[in-house]
Amino acid sequence: MDPLHIAFFGATNSGKSTLVNAIAGQEVSLVSEKPGTTTDPVRKRIELPYGIGPAVLVDTAGYGDEGTLGAERERLTRSVLDSTDVAVLLRSGHPADAVWEEMLGRAGIPVVVTESPAGVETTLQRIVQVLPREEKRFLTGNLVRPGDKVVLVMPQDSEAPKGRLILPQVQVIRELLDRGCIPCCCTPDTLEKALECRPALVITDSQVFRQVNAAIPADMPLTSFSILLAAQKGDIRTFVEGAGAIDRLQPGDRVLIAEACTHVPDTEDIGRVKIPALLRKRADVRVEIAAGNDFPEDLSPYALIIHCGACVATAHLVRSRIRKALLAGVPITNYGIALAKLQGMLERVVLP
Ligand code: SF4
């Protein structure tokens, strides 16, 4: 389980370090009467009570300090936002408190607003109250019921790894079996035969959306592996909303393709070849690639970010990137949703 990142925000010398030390039960951060003692964010991994479990306490430098050093502390504090799961904001009467509270809310980060000095027990209990509910989510959500037959369309072309299925396909097959469904796997060539089982749902590789859509009845529910993964690992509503930016792209706009890992691209690579080609049919945009940890700090130059399916990345990473994009005011979507949109299929597919 990813540890919960709990970051402490507040004006310089508002008592953040005192509270972090009290929660940790040890001196994690240096406490001083002198304003601005903490500069770089200080992190402490810890096991917390009240069912919170593994967590990382992040003591930030804070805000509201004057001068170049103050600006640098504020920059370092902002850099923590994209990896924060829960924020504790210590209000000390500083005018910037309201600005930060509003910014945290805008970023979709659950916030515990407290006065300094706050007690440990109360703070932890209030953190529990705002924790995002992490109920176990099925990839296929409410799209299937026990006994349903589900056709899975999985092209085994040059892009498919030799001798094995890719992780999302394996995960979906396993989940369907666990849920008492009957998966029926095929390639686009054998789809017609597979449809004889009269499936309740068709799940396809998004690269063959149009082909599959043309081959199945118009009222047969259709979705893609990437859409199922997007719903589990990211935020499907944000991604669908972000895909709307595709219609507004202008010549010269910069579009960032963000890959969660580094891999050797194929000649038919979805993020480097297929999506850019489809985008350029709409507008002469500049497509840039960021692989692995090269996700840019400054997202403001981009008109749109299209994230990969994150098959080997954590939900935490995808959510922190979504948050970063929202903070920068840049629409973000992912491969599956973008492909559905670019192929005119977004209205057609069912979302989990
Ligand atoms: S994590 Fe992203 S870039 Fe890496 S293989 Fe999976 S979809 Fe592709």
Boltz pocket constraint, residues with backbone or C-beta under 6 A from the ligand:
constraints:
  - pocket:
      binder: B
      contacts: [[A, 258], [A, 259], [A, 260], [A, 261], [A, 262], [A, 263], [A, 308], [A, 309], [A, 310], [A, 311], [A, 312], [A, 313]]
      max_distance: 6.0
